[in-house]
Amino acid sequence: DDRARLELDLRMKLARELSASPGFSSAKQGSSLARALELCNRIGDSSNLGYIQSYQARSQLAAAEYEAVWSLCDQRLELAKSLGDPVLLTATHCQLGEVAMERADFERARQEYERCLEATEGVDPSKHHAMHGQDPAVLALGQSGWNAWQQGFPDEAQRNAEACLARADFIGYPLDRTIARILALTVAVVRRDVDAAASLAGAYEGLVEKYGFIMPQPLVPAAIGWLLARNGNTAAAAERMREGIAASHSAGSLRFASYLLVTVAQTELEQGGAEEGFKALGEALTHVEKTGERPYEAEIHRLRGELLRLDGGNERAGDCFEQALEVARNQGARSLELRAATSLFRIWRDESREDEARSLLASVYDGFTEGFDTQDLRDAKALLDSL
């Protein structure tokens, strides 16, 4: 009826405006979307149904409700194909890629990001903004950079980050340009590229100041904290990250929490704070078990081992490193496998198991075909050369 149609139109307009806002995962927004879905089904409006599901998925992604998002995207994929709607299709593939990455299914994530980019070709970016407030291809390029690094392709990660920045700047929308800086900054951090990270952090802060964006999500405080730690300000780094955790939780954003907590633990390790480091890793593991957010599961075990070494617990540390190695291998997370092998190398070397140490690390290192100038690979090469 006319009244239901009018209410649906108003709720759709509200959802479009809020879809990229910090509070998009709030219970209030969720109830509004549930009502919109009810109206859509009553009217029989299949064209808006997919977009309501897309907004719901965005909200659930922020809340780290990954299984719910996967289910919604599965339903929406067939609808987008039947409607022949490229805007809905690109958003669906992007969200499938995001969930696959959070589940540590990195190969599926790569495929979904590629499908998103293929579906975007020839579509006016303004159409994406009209429905979603941002460009899915910018998200897909940036996140595929992080995904490529996980799979052991650091140079591809950098190329994808650069493509993300280029597309965002070409389109010219302020929000896309800001999101692109966040995603490229994250790639720089996992590559341990201090100069690139510092430059991108400055660019991000300039855009936030210029446009007045408020974006309380964990990737930025993780990166800023990491940079502070690189400059020796580990106490300030840990404080900045904890502020980021509080702000994210306040905004209802739980996604990436395990990554930020792992970064906190790394910072505590660097300043010898074993107790606080163990606490952060415990919270990270609880988050992983509760949400299924697994990209940094291997790092949780590896850093637990490094913290144990602070107290001389080498035997237990070795068990943690082996667990990290197994998790990374099962996930196909080759960059984290290299970090775990590097940590285990040091334990075995100190136990006079040099041949085993070299054989393990060499087998992982030799599997890389690029990225030899990145810090992780340079560290591994230096250890191999030391024997």
C-alpha positions in Angstrom: 0.0 0.0 0.0 1.0 3.7 -0.3 1.7 4.1 3.3 4.0 1.1 3.5 5.8 2.2 0.3 6.4 5.7 1.7 7.8 4.2 4.9 10.0 1.9 3.0 11.4 4.7 0.8 12.2 6.7 4.0 13.9 3.8 5.6 15.9 3.1 2.5 17.0 6.7 2.3 18.1 6.6 6.0 20.0 3.3 5.4 21.9 4.7 2.4 22.9 7.8 4.5 24.1 5.7 7.4 25.6 2.8 5.5 29.2 4.1 5.8 28.8 5.8 9.2 30.7 4.7 12.4 27.5 3.6 14.2 26.1 1.5 11.3 26.2 -1.6 13.5 24.0 -0.1 16.2 20.9 -2.0 17.4 18.8 1.0 16.4 20.0 0.8 12.8 19.5 -3.0 12.9 15.9 -2.7 13.9 15.2 -0.1 11.2 16.6 -2.5 8.6 14.5 -5.3 10.0 11.4 -3.2 9.6 12.5 -2.2 6.0 12.9 -5.9 5.2 9.4 -6.6 6.6 7.9 -3.8 4.4 9.8 -5.0 1.4 8.4 -8.5 1.7 4.9 -7.2 2.3 5.0 -5.0 -0.9 6.9 -7.6 -2.9 9.7 -5.2 -3.8 12.5 -7.5 -5.0 14.6 -4.6 -6.4 15.0 -3.1 -2.9 15.3 -6.4 -1.1 18.9 -7.0 -2.2 19.9 -3.5 -1.0 18.3 -3.9 2.4 20.2 -7.2 2.7 23.4 -5.4 1.7 22.9 -2.7 4.4 22.2 -5.5 6.9 25.4 -7.2 5.9 27.4 -4.0 6.3 26.0 -3.6 9.8 26.7 -7.2 10.6 30.3 -7.0 9.2 31.0 -4.1 11.6 29.7 -6.2 14.4 31.8 -9.2 13.4 28.8 -11.4 12.8 30.5 -13.2 9.9 28.2 -16.2 9.6 25.2 -14.0 9.4 26.8 -12.0 6.6 27.8 -15.1 4.7 24.2 -16.3 4.8 22.8 -13.0 3.6 25.3 -12.7 0.8 24.6 -16.2 -0.4 20.9 -15.3 -0.7 21.7 -11.9 -2.3 24.1 -13.3 -4.9 21.3 -15.2 -6.7 19.0 -12.2 -6.5 21.6 -9.8 -8.0 22.2 -12.2 -10.9 18.5 -12.7 -11.6 17.9 -8.9 -11.5 21.0 -8.3 -13.6 22.0 -5.5 -11.2 25.8 -4.9 -11.4 25.8 -2.5 -8.4 24.2 -5.1 -6.2 26.5 -7.8 -7.6 29.7 -5.9 -6.9 28.7 -5.1 -3.3 27.8 -8.8 -2.8 31.1 -10.2 -4.1 33.0 -7.6 -2.1 31.2 -8.6 1.1 31.7 -12.3 0.4 35.5 -11.5 0.0 35.5 -9.7 3.3 33.9 -12.6 5.1 36.1 -15.1 3.4 39.2 -13.2 4.5 37.9 -12.9 8.1 37.4 -16.7 8.1 41.0 -17.1 6.9 39.8 -18.6 3.6 42.3 -16.4 1.7 41.9 -18.1 -1.7 38.1 -17.7 -1.7 38.6 -14.1 -0.7 41.0 -13.6 -3.6 38.3 -15.0 -6.0 35.5 -12.9 -4.6 37.6 -9.7 -4.8 38.4 -10.5 -8.4 34.7 -11.1 -9.2 33.9 -7.8 -7.6 36.4 -5.9 -9.8 35.1 -7.7 -12.9 31.5 -6.7 -12.1 32.6 -3.1 -11.5 33.9 -2.6 -15.0 31.8 -0.2 -17.0 29.7 0.8 -14.1 29.5 4.5 -13.3 31.0 4.9 -9.7 28.2 7.4 -8.9 25.7 4.5 -9.0 27.6 2.7 -6.3 27.6 5.9 -4.2 23.9 6.4 -4.7 23.2 3.0 -3.1 26.1 2.3 -0.8 27.8 5.6 0.0 31.2 4.2 -1.2 32.8 2.3 -4.0 33.1 -1.5 -3.6 36.1 -1.6 -5.9 38.1 0.6 -3.6 37.3 -1.7 -0.8 38.1 -4.8 -2.9 41.4 -3.5 -4.1 42.6 -2.4 -0.6 41.5 -5.5 1.2 42.9 -7.8 -1.6 46.2 -6.2 -0.9 46.1 -7.4 2.7 44.8 -10.7 1.5 47.7 -11.1 -1.0 50.2 -10.3 1.8 48.6 -13.1 3.9 49.1 -15.5 1.0 52.7 -14.7 0.7 52.7 -12.1 -2.1 54.1 -8.8 -0.5 54.7 -7.1 -3.9 51.3 -7.9 -5.1 49.9 -6.5 -1.9 51.7 -3.2 -2.6 50.5 -3.1 -6.2 46.9 -3.6 -5.0 47.2 -0.9 -2.4 48.5 1.5 -5.0 45.6 0.6 -7.3 43.2 1.2 -4.5 44.6 4.7 -3.9 44.6 5.4 -7.6 41.0 4.4 -8.1 39.9 6.4 -5.0 41.7 9.5 -6.2 40.3 9.1 -9.7 36.7 8.8 -8.5 37.4 11.8 -6.1 34.8 11.1 -3.4 36.3 12.1 0.0 35.1 9.0 1.9 36.6 6.7 -0.8 39.9 8.6 -0.6 40.0 8.3 3.2 39.1 4.6 3.2 41.8 4.0 0.6 44.4 5.6 2.9 43.3 3.3 5.8 43.6 0.2 3.7 46.9 1.1 2.0 48.2 2.1 5.5 47.4 -1.4 6.8 49.2 -3.0 3.9 52.3 -0.8 4.7 52.1 -1.9 8.3 51.9 -5.7 7.6 54.8 -5.2 5.1 56.7 -3.4 7.9 57.3 -0.4 5.6 57.8 2.4 8.1 58.3 5.2 5.5 55.2 4.3 3.5 53.1 3.9 6.6 54.2 7.3 8.0 53.3 9.0 4.7 49.9 7.3 4.4 49.1 8.1 8.1 49.8 11.8 7.4 47.6 11.7 4.3 44.8 10.0 6.2 44.9 12.5 9.0 44.9 15.4 6.5 41.7 14.1 4.9 40.0 13.5 8.3 40.8 17.0 9.3 39.7 18.5 6.0 36.3 16.7 5.8 35.6 16.2 9.5 35.2 12.5 9.3 34.9 10.5 12.6 36.0 7.0 11.9 36.5 5.0 15.1 37.6 1.7 13.6 40.6 -0.4 14.7 42.8 -0.3 11.7 43.9 3.3 12.2 44.9 3.1 15.9 46.7 -0.2 15.1 48.8 1.6 12.4 49.4 4.8 14.4 50.4 2.7 17.5 52.7 0.6 15.3 54.4 3.8 14.0 54.8 5.2 17.5 56.4 1.9 18.6 58.8 2.1 15.7 59.9 5.5 17.0 60.5 4.0 20.4 57.3 5.3 22.0 56.0 1.9 23.0 54.0 3.2 26.1 52.2 5.8 24.0 51.7 3.2 21.3 49.9 0.8 23.6 47.8 3.6 25.0 46.8 4.7 21.5 45.7 1.2 20.6 43.7 0.8 23.8 41.9 4.0 23.1 41.2 2.7 19.6 39.7 -0.5 21.1 37.4 1.5 23.4 36.3 3.8 20.6 35.5 0.9 18.3 33.5 -0.9 20.9 31.6 2.2 21.8 30.7 2.6 18.1 29.6 -1.0 17.9 32.5 -1.9 15.7 34.0 -5.3 16.6 35.6 -6.2 13.3 39.4 -6.3 13.2 39.5 -6.4 17.0 41.8 -9.5 17.0 44.2 -7.7 14.7 44.3 -4.6 17.0 44.8 -6.8 20.1 47.6 -8.7 18.4 49.3 -5.4 17.7 48.9 -4.4 21.3 50.6 -7.6 22.4 53.4 -7.0 19.9 53.9 -3.5 21.5 53.9 -5.0 25.0 56.4 -7.6 23.9 58.7 -4.8 22.7 58.6 -3.0 26.0 58.8 -6.2 28.1 55.3 -6.1 29.3 54.5 -9.8 29.5 51.5 -9.5 31.7 49.7 -7.0 29.6 50.7 -8.8 26.4 49.2 -12.1 27.7 46.1 -10.2 28.6 45.7 -8.8 25.1 46.3 -12.2 23.5 43.7 -13.8 25.8 41.2 -11.2 24.7 42.1 -11.8 21.0 41.7 -15.5 21.3 38.3 -15.1 23.0 37.3 -12.8 20.1 38.5 -15.4 17.5 36.5 -18.2 19.2 33.4 -16.0 19.5 33.3 -14.5 16.1 35.4 -16.8 13.8 37.7 -13.9 12.9 40.8 -15.9 12.1 43.3 -14.0 9.9 45.7 -13.4 12.8 45.0 -16.6 14.7 48.6 -17.8 14.0 50.1 -14.6 15.3 48.2 -15.0 18.6 50.1 -18.3 19.2 53.4 -16.9 17.9 53.3 -13.9 20.1 52.3 -16.0 23.1 55.5 -17.9 22.5 57.6 -14.7 22.2 56.1 -13.5 25.5 56.9 -16.8 27.2 60.5 -16.4 26.1 60.7 -13.2 28.2 60.3 -15.3 31.3 62.7 -18.0 30.0 59.9 -20.5 29.1 61.6 -21.7 25.9 60.1 -25.2 25.9 56.5 -23.8 26.1 57.4 -21.1 23.7 58.5 -23.7 21.2 55.1 -25.4 21.5 53.4 -22.1 20.7 55.6 -21.5 17.7 54.8 -25.0 16.3 51.1 -24.3 16.9 51.4 -21.0 15.0 53.2 -22.8 12.2 50.4 -25.4 11.9 47.6 -22.9 11.9 49.3 -20.7 9.3 50.0 -23.7 7.1 46.4 -24.9 7.3 45.1 -21.5 6.4 47.6 -20.9 3.6 48.8 -17.8 5.4 52.4 -18.0 4.1 53.5 -14.6 5.5 52.5 -15.6 9.0 54.0 -19.1 8.4 57.3 -17.3 7.7 57.1 -15.4 11.0 56.3 -18.6 12.9 59.2 -20.4 11.3 61.5 -17.5 12.1 60.6 -17.6 15.7 61.0 -21.4 15.9 64.3 -21.1 14.1 65.7 -19.0 17.0 64.5 -21.5 19.6 66.0 -24.5 17.8 69.2 -22.6 17.1 69.6 -21.9 20.8 69.0 -25.5 21.6 71.8 -26.5 19.2 69.4 -27.9 16.6 70.9 -25.9 13.8 70.2 -28.4 11.0 66.5 -28.6 11.9 66.3 -24.9 12.3 67.8 -24.2 8.9 65.8 -26.9 7.1 62.5 -25.5 8.5 63.2 -21.9 7.7 64.7 -22.5 4.3 61.7 -24.6 3.2 59.3 -21.7 4.0 61.6 -19.0 2.7 62.2 -20.8 -0.6 58.4 -20.9 -1.2 58.4 -17.1 -1.7 58.8 -15.7 -5.2 58.7 -12.0 -4.4 59.0 -9.4 -1.6 62.6 -10.2 -0.8 63.2 -6.5 0.2 60.5 -6.6 2.9 61.6 -6.8 6.5 60.2 -10.3 7.3 62.0 -11.9 4.3 65.2 -9.9 5.1 65.1 -11.1 8.7 64.6 -14.7 7.6 67.5 -14.5 5.1 69.8 -13.0 7.7 69.1 -15.9 10.0 69.7 -18.5 7.3 73.0 -16.8 6.4 74.1 -16.8 10.0 74.4 -20.6 10.1 
